[in-house]
């Protein structure tokens, strides 16, 4: 269910002006989830030890919410700030 919310938030962040940067949080979260799964599986552990991975998923969701609520700074805005 959270994956669907993350996909929707990614679409809104993309439309908000973040473009390919909107794909980074979900991509990083997915990659880290795969790596953690492989490491736990290779070490013979169980998923009971991976409860902290849920926190990673919540962090990804929070980052996407922030990206949806704020527009990225454009290059023109930063140049005008430097001139002042």
C-alpha positions in Angstrom: 0.0 0.0 0.0 2.9 2.4 0.8 4.4 1.6 -2.6 1.4 2.9 -4.4 1.5 6.1 -2.3 5.2 6.5 -3.1 4.5 6.1 -6.8 1.8 8.7 -6.7 4.0 11.1 -4.7 6.8 10.5 -7.3 4.5 11.4 -10.1 3.4 14.6 -8.3 7.0 15.5 -7.5 7.9 15.0 -11.2 5.1 17.3 -12.2 6.1 19.9 -9.6 9.4 20.4 -11.4 11.8 18.0 -9.8 11.9 15.8 -13.0 14.4 13.0 -12.7 15.4 14.0 -9.2 11.9 12.8 -8.1 13.0 9.2 -9.0 16.0 9.3 -6.6 14.2 8.6 -3.3 12.2 5.7 -4.5 15.2 4.3 -6.4 17.5 4.6 -3.5 15.0 3.0 -1.1 14.3 0.2 -3.5 18.0 -0.5 -4.0 18.8 -0.4 -0.3 15.8 -2.8 0.4 17.2 -5.2 -2.2 20.7 -5.1 -0.7 19.4 -5.6 2.8 17.3 -8.5 1.6 20.2 -10.1 -0.1 22.5 -9.6 3.0 19.9 -11.1 5.4 19.3 -14.0 3.1 23.0 -14.7 2.5 23.8 -14.6 6.2 21.0 -17.0 7.0 19.0 -14.5 9.0 15.3 -14.0 9.1 13.1 -11.1 8.3 12.4 -10.6 12.0 15.8 -8.8 12.2 14.9 -6.3 9.4 12.2 -4.3 11.2 14.2 -1.1 10.8 13.8 -1.3 7.0 10.2 0.1 7.6 11.8 3.3 8.9 13.7 3.6 5.6 10.4 3.3 3.7 8.9 6.0 5.9 11.9 8.3 5.3 11.5 7.8 1.5 7.8 8.8 1.8 8.6 11.9 3.9 11.2 13.0 1.3 8.7 12.6 -1.5 6.1 14.6 0.5 8.6 17.4 1.0 9.5 17.3 -2.7 5.7 17.6 -3.6 5.2 20.5 -1.3 8.3 22.6 -2.4 9.4 23.5 -5.8 13.0 23.2 -6.7 15.1 26.3 -6.9 15.8 27.3 -10.5 19.2 28.4 -11.7 17.8 31.9 -12.3 16.7 32.3 -8.7 20.1 31.4 -7.4 21.8 33.9 -9.7 19.6 36.7 -8.6 20.3 35.9 -5.0 24.0 36.0 -5.6 23.8 39.4 -7.3 22.1 41.0 -4.2 
